[in-house]
Amino acid sequence: MSQSREDRSITGPLPISHWLRIAGVYFLATLGAVGTLTGLLLWYDPANPVSLRTRLIISAVALVIAITAVAVTVHVALHYRFRYRHHRFVGLVRDLYASRSHLMDHYASVLRDATSRFRVVGISLHTLMTDEQFIQAVPAALANNPRLEIDLIFRRPFSAIVDQREQEEEKYRGRISHDCLAHIRRAVSLRKSLGNVGSRFRVFVDERFAPSAFLLQRDDEIYLEPYLHRRVGRSAPTFVLRRNEANQEVFDAYAEHLDLIMEKAQELTEVPPFVRAQITEYGRREERKSLRRAVFLDRDGIVIEDVSYLSKPEQLRLLTPMIECLKVVAKSHRLVVVTNQSGIARGFFTEADLQRIHEHLLALLEDNGLYLDAIYYCPHHPEVGDGEYRVSCECRKPRPGLLRQAAADLQLDLADCIMVGDSPRDCEAGRSVQAKTLLVAYGASRANSNGEADQTVGTIEEAVRVLNRWTTRASAS
């Protein structure tokens, strides 16, 4: 089937430079044609050349201008007639925006023009939440339209979905998650500042749906911006789908898709204490995904030497006997570090600092032939710190939030897992999920152990022997 005019790509509003080029082409073509005609007339009628030449030049210039103007007018009319017909009867417009700043300006105006519904689903909603025009437009839009409801749906920070997007965009691990967290924090703060109209501004997080595009619904329009590979340009041109007779079925399908996402999403009135997760490239390999057993490892005192509130990568020192043991254990078990990092809540270091420490730790381990599947950490403390870090959370050991989240992300059978730590709270976290527990009781830990572990040892060398025996039995069963 031959391609019709309606099958062509629509390039959207074109820059003035495009029309100047079109006008220039028409002008030069017309000038060439008229110049050729003038030359022929002068050649065949040499009488009174001065007056004739003057009249011909004036006429030629006028003719060039007139023909150029008519040609450009017809070209513009045909172009926009095509765009109008496509927009009116099909409702799909491609590449609306020349730059991201134009896109941001447009979304602010889209919000201002909304009358009943404005809802967005994406990863971190960076385009909206970093745009001051959009933030400032929210209170006015809600005040001017009593029926308007605004819903923002974010991906859950530090979830496997966001971690996968970070890899696709070739960003360092945790970058998009921290953006998500910052924008959720800003959205929740904005909701609190709205007073009585804040009930019509809702914030959600979801981790069940893996988005392939930024979706925005404003009344009877849906904006769709597909996510592309980083090397292509990160995001595609934005498509706008209008609900009309021709595409009602397609529009309703997208609207139902948004309904289903919101149905499963968690509404936020406060910023929750999200579990921080980092699944490594090694942990994403297909052969690793098939393992249902894991060894959970406290970081300080088990994998590395215990340094009080370690805050710099150069402070890392590996515990060699455990590293050599884990190389063998990794053949039958996934290796997952679960660590409390209240130094963040206390202000001793930041999450970015911890990210650099963990990147250095992974590199050190890889240099020694060991690869971790994941690292989970809790930055909170129930009694010290400020803001979102001062909270009684489920992820701070002895509570089992880190282990449960790892089990959900990695599809582990917790009853077949082992928890190795140097504190009774590590073992309590393990016992609460029916995992086997091994306590390396250095000094005060031995005095406070009170038989809370399945087995207690006094040195890392003893721990290695017990762990080898347990994992060998498990892999043989």
RAVEN-V766573 format. One record per residue. N is the residue number from 1. D_CENTER is the distance of its C-alpha to the mean C-alpha in Angstrom with 2 decimals. Layout:
# RAVEN-V766573
n=N d_center=D_CENTER
n=N d_center=D_CENTER
This chain:
# RAVEN-V766573
n=1 d_center=40.00
n=2 d_center=39.95
n=3 d_center=36.94
n=4 d_center=37.69
n=5 d_center=36.69
n=6 d_center=34.29
n=7 d_center=32.44
n=8 d_center=31.51
n=9 d_center=28.06
n=10 d_center=27.88
n=11 d_center=26.88
n=12 d_center=26.82
n=13 d_center=28.58
n=14 d_center=30.01
n=15 d_center=30.66
n=16 d_center=34.26
n=17 d_center=34.66
n=18 d_center=34.44
n=19 d_center=37.33
n=20 d_center=39.29
n=21 d_center=39.14
n=22 d_center=40.32
n=23 d_center=43.12
n=24 d_center=44.11
n=25 d_center=44.44
n=26 d_center=46.59
n=27 d_center=48.62
n=28 d_center=49.42
n=29 d_center=50.27
n=30 d_center=52.55
n=31 d_center=54.09
n=32 d_center=54.91
n=33 d_center=56.51
n=34 d_center=58.52
n=35 d_center=59.53
n=36 d_center=60.88
n=37 d_center=62.87
n=38 d_center=64.27
n=39 d_center=65.40
n=40 d_center=67.28
n=41 d_center=69.03
n=42 d_center=70.15
n=43 d_center=71.43
n=44 d_center=73.62
n=45 d_center=74.89
n=46 d_center=75.86
n=47 d_center=78.23
n=48 d_center=77.39
n=49 d_center=74.20
n=50 d_center=73.19
n=51 d_center=73.05
n=52 d_center=71.63
n=53 d_center=68.94
n=54 d_center=67.92
n=55 d_center=67.76
n=56 d_center=65.80
n=57 d_center=63.22
n=58 d_center=62.70
n=59 d_center=62.47
n=60 d_center=60.07
n=61 d_center=57.69
n=62 d_center=57.77
n=63 d_center=57.24
n=64 d_center=54.28
n=65 d_center=52.58
n=66 d_center=53.41
n=67 d_center=52.21
n=68 d_center=48.96
n=69 d_center=48.27
n=70 d_center=49.02
n=71 d_center=46.91
n=72 d_center=43.82
n=73 d_center=44.30
n=74 d_center=44.55
n=75 d_center=41.45
n=76 d_center=39.34
n=77 d_center=40.82
n=78 d_center=40.10
n=79 d_center=36.48
n=80 d_center=35.68
n=81 d_center=37.88
n=82 d_center=35.76
n=83 d_center=32.52
n=84 d_center=34.11
n=85 d_center=35.47
n=86 d_center=32.15
n=87 d_center=30.32
n=88 d_center=33.20
n=89 d_center=33.83
n=90 d_center=30.60
n=91 d_center=28.03
n=92 d_center=25.43
n=93 d_center=24.74
n=94 d_center=22.74
n=95 d_center=21.46
n=96 d_center=22.27
n=97 d_center=21.02
n=98 d_center=22.40
n=99 d_center=19.74
n=100 d_center=16.58
n=101 d_center=19.06
n=102 d_center=20.94
n=103 d_center=17.93
n=104 d_center=17.31
n=105 d_center=21.06
n=106 d_center=21.15
n=107 d_center=18.63
n=108 d_center=20.75
n=109 d_center=23.80
n=110 d_center=22.32
n=111 d_center=21.97
n=112 d_center=25.49
n=113 d_center=26.93
n=114 d_center=25.51
n=115 d_center=28.36
n=116 d_center=27.28
n=117 d_center=23.63
n=118 d_center=20.30
n=119 d_center=17.24
n=120 d_center=13.59
n=121 d_center=10.89
n=122 d_center=7.23
n=123 d_center=3.87
n=124 d_center=5.09
n=125 d_center=7.86
n=126 d_center=8.38
n=127 d_center=11.18
n=128 d_center=13.06
n=129 d_center=12.84
n=130 d_center=13.94
n=131 d_center=16.70
n=132 d_center=19.93
n=133 d_center=21.61
n=134 d_center=19.28
n=135 d_center=19.64
n=136 d_center=23.37
n=137 d_center=23.67
n=138 d_center=22.58
n=139 d_center=25.91
n=140 d_center=28.04
n=141 d_center=26.51
n=142 d_center=27.09
n=143 d_center=30.55
n=144 d_center=31.62
n=145 d_center=30.55
n=146 d_center=31.75
n=147 d_center=30.31
n=148 d_center=26.75
n=149 d_center=23.98
n=150 d_center=20.42
n=151 d_center=17.65
n=152 d_center=14.00
n=153 d_center=11.93
n=154 d_center=8.73
n=155 d_center=7.25
n=156 d_center=9.48
n=157 d_center=8.69
n=158 d_center=10.19
n=159 d_center=10.39
n=160 d_center=11.08
n=161 d_center=8.43
n=162 d_center=5.56
n=163 d_center=8.39
n=164 d_center=9.03
n=165 d_center=5.99
n=166 d_center=7.05
n=167 d_center=10.40
n=168 d_center=10.03
n=169 d_center=9.04
n=170 d_center=11.75
n=171 d_center=10.37
n=172 d_center=12.35
n=173 d_center=11.57
n=174 d_center=10.20
n=175 d_center=8.92
n=176 d_center=5.24
n=177 d_center=7.11
n=178 d_center=9.71
n=179 d_center=7.99
n=180 d_center=7.14
n=181 d_center=10.72
n=182 d_center=12.22
n=183 d_center=11.20
n=184 d_center=12.37
n=185 d_center=15.38
n=186 d_center=16.11
n=187 d_center=15.92
n=188 d_center=18.24
n=189 d_center=20.48
n=190 d_center=20.75
n=191 d_center=21.80
n=192 d_center=24.45
n=193 d_center=25.80
n=194 d_center=26.43
n=195 d_center=29.45
n=196 d_center=31.04
n=197 d_center=28.57
n=198 d_center=25.62
n=199 d_center=26.27
n=200 d_center=25.01
n=201 d_center=21.64
n=202 d_center=19.56
n=203 d_center=16.24
n=204 d_center=14.78
n=205 d_center=12.39
n=206 d_center=12.24
n=207 d_center=11.71
n=208 d_center=14.17
n=209 d_center=12.50
n=210 d_center=10.19
n=211 d_center=8.99
n=212 d_center=10.17
n=213 d_center=10.17
n=214 d_center=9.79
n=215 d_center=13.05
n=216 d_center=15.41
n=217 d_center=18.95
n=218 d_center=21.69
n=219 d_center=25.00
n=220 d_center=26.00
n=221 d_center=23.28
n=222 d_center=19.89
n=223 d_center=17.47
n=224 d_center=15.36
n=225 d_center=13.03
n=226 d_center=12.23
n=227 d_center=9.47
n=228 d_center=11.76
n=229 d_center=12.42
n=230 d_center=12.05
n=231 d_center=15.86
n=232 d_center=16.28
n=233 d_center=14.40
n=234 d_center=10.64
n=235 d_center=11.34
n=236 d_center=14.68
n=237 d_center=17.26
n=238 d_center=16.96
n=239 d_center=19.37
n=240 d_center=21.28
n=241 d_center=23.09
n=242 d_center=26.05
n=243 d_center=27.92
n=244 d_center=31.41
n=245 d_center=34.14
n=246 d_center=32.93
n=247 d_center=29.34
n=248 d_center=29.65
n=249 d_center=28.93
n=250 d_center=25.63
n=251 d_center=24.55
n=252 d_center=25.62
n=253 d_center=23.64
n=254 d_center=20.33
n=255 d_center=21.53
n=256 d_center=22.42
n=257 d_center=19.04
n=258 d_center=17.57
n=259 d_center=20.54
n=260 d_center=19.87
n=261 d_center=16.26
n=262 d_center=17.71
n=263 d_center=20.65
n=264 d_center=18.82
n=265 d_center=16.35
n=266 d_center=17.55
n=267 d_center=18.73
n=268 d_center=18.57
n=269 d_center=21.44
n=270 d_center=20.72
n=271 d_center=17.82
n=272 d_center=18.32
n=273 d_center=18.73
n=274 d_center=15.71
n=275 d_center=16.66
n=276 d_center=15.12
n=277 d_center=14.69
n=278 d_center=14.63
n=279 d_center=15.64
n=280 d_center=17.28
n=281 d_center=17.75
n=282 d_center=21.24
n=283 d_center=20.16
n=284 d_center=18.35
n=285 d_center=21.61
n=286 d_center=23.40
n=287 d_center=26.52
n=288 d_center=24.78
n=289 d_center=23.19
n=290 d_center=26.79
n=291 d_center=27.85
n=292 d_center=28.11
n=293 d_center=29.73
n=294 d_center=28.24
n=295 d_center=29.67
n=296 d_center=27.85
n=297 d_center=28.72
n=298 d_center=28.94
n=299 d_center=28.00
n=300 d_center=30.78
n=301 d_center=34.22
n=302 d_center=33.19
n=303 d_center=31.01
n=304 d_center=31.81
n=305 d_center=34.62
n=306 d_center=34.26
n=307 d_center=33.88
n=308 d_center=33.75
n=309 d_center=30.29
n=310 d_center=29.38
n=311 d_center=27.33
n=312 d_center=27.72
n=313 d_center=26.96
n=314 d_center=30.60
n=315 d_center=31.79
n=316 d_center=30.60
n=317 d_center=33.53
n=318 d_center=33.22
n=319 d_center=35.68
n=320 d_center=37.14
n=321 d_center=38.99
n=322 d_center=35.88
n=323 d_center=33.87
n=324 d_center=36.67
n=325 d_center=36.83
n=326 d_center=33.12
n=327 d_center=33.42
n=328 d_center=35.78
n=329 d_center=33.95
n=330 d_center=30.75
n=331 d_center=32.70
n=332 d_center=32.84
n=333 d_center=30.17
n=334 d_center=26.54
n=335 d_center=26.25
n=336 d_center=23.93
n=337 d_center=24.23
n=338 d_center=24.05
n=339 d_center=24.86
n=340 d_center=25.47
n=341 d_center=24.48
n=342 d_center=26.11
n=343 d_center=26.74
n=344 d_center=23.43
n=345 d_center=24.84
n=346 d_center=28.15
n=347 d_center=26.78
n=348 d_center=28.01
n=349 d_center=24.72
n=350 d_center=21.05
n=351 d_center=17.95
n=352 d_center=17.40
n=353 d_center=21.01
n=354 d_center=20.50
n=355 d_center=17.63
n=356 d_center=20.19
n=357 d_center=22.86
n=358 d_center=21.06
n=359 d_center=20.23
n=360 d_center=23.96
n=361 d_center=25.00
n=362 d_center=23.31
n=363 d_center=24.99
n=364 d_center=28.30
n=365 d_center=28.23
n=366 d_center=27.51
n=367 d_center=30.43
n=368 d_center=32.52
n=369 d_center=31.55
n=370 d_center=29.37
n=371 d_center=25.80
n=372 d_center=23.83
n=373 d_center=21.65
n=374 d_center=19.48
n=375 d_center=19.66
n=376 d_center=19.20
n=377 d_center=20.23
n=378 d_center=21.16
n=379 d_center=21.25
n=380 d_center=23.34
n=381 d_center=27.06
n=382 d_center=29.05
n=383 d_center=31.61
n=384 d_center=30.47
n=385 d_center=27.79
n=386 d_center=26.32
n=387 d_center=23.59
n=388 d_center=21.01
n=389 d_center=22.32
n=390 d_center=25.76
n=391 d_center=25.46
n=392 d_center=27.17
n=393 d_center=24.31
n=394 d_center=24.48
n=395 d_center=22.86
n=396 d_center=25.57
n=397 d_center=28.30
n=398 d_center=30.87
n=399 d_center=28.63
n=400 d_center=26.97
n=401 d_center=23.35
n=402 d_center=22.06
n=403 d_center=24.24
n=404 d_center=23.39
n=405 d_center=19.62
n=406 d_center=20.31
n=407 d_center=22.71
n=408 d_center=20.28
n=409 d_center=17.56
n=410 d_center=20.29
n=411 d_center=22.78
n=412 d_center=25.54
n=413 d_center=28.98
n=414 d_center=29.40
n=415 d_center=33.17
n=416 d_center=33.31
n=417 d_center=31.30
n=418 d_center=32.77
n=419 d_center=31.85
n=420 d_center=33.27
n=421 d_center=33.46
n=422 d_center=35.88
n=423 d_center=35.87
n=424 d_center=37.12
n=425 d_center=33.83
n=426 d_center=32.16
n=427 d_center=34.80
n=428 d_center=34.58
n=429 d_center=30.87
n=430 d_center=31.86
n=431 d_center=34.86
n=432 d_center=33.03
n=433 d_center=31.14
n=434 d_center=34.36
n=435 d_center=33.32
n=436 d_center=36.14
n=437 d_center=36.31
n=438 d_center=37.69
n=439 d_center=38.41
n=440 d_center=39.26
n=441 d_center=41.40
n=442 d_center=42.01
n=443 d_center=44.61
n=444 d_center=43.53
n=445 d_center=41.23
n=446 d_center=44.33
n=447 d_center=46.29
n=448 d_center=43.64
n=449 d_center=42.70
n=450 d_center=45.21
n=451 d_center=44.72
n=452 d_center=41.16
n=453 d_center=40.09
n=454 d_center=41.38
n=455 d_center=42.63
n=456 d_center=42.97
n=457 d_center=43.75
n=458 d_center=44.59
n=459 d_center=43.17
n=460 d_center=40.24
n=461 d_center=42.78
n=462 d_center=43.89
n=463 d_center=40.30
n=464 d_center=39.85
n=465 d_center=42.99
n=466 d_center=41.95
n=467 d_center=38.43
n=468 d_center=39.95
n=469 d_center=42.44
n=470 d_center=39.96
n=471 d_center=37.46
n=472 d_center=40.38
n=473 d_center=41.78
n=474 d_center=38.47
n=475 d_center=37.90
n=476 d_center=41.53
n=477 d_center=41.36
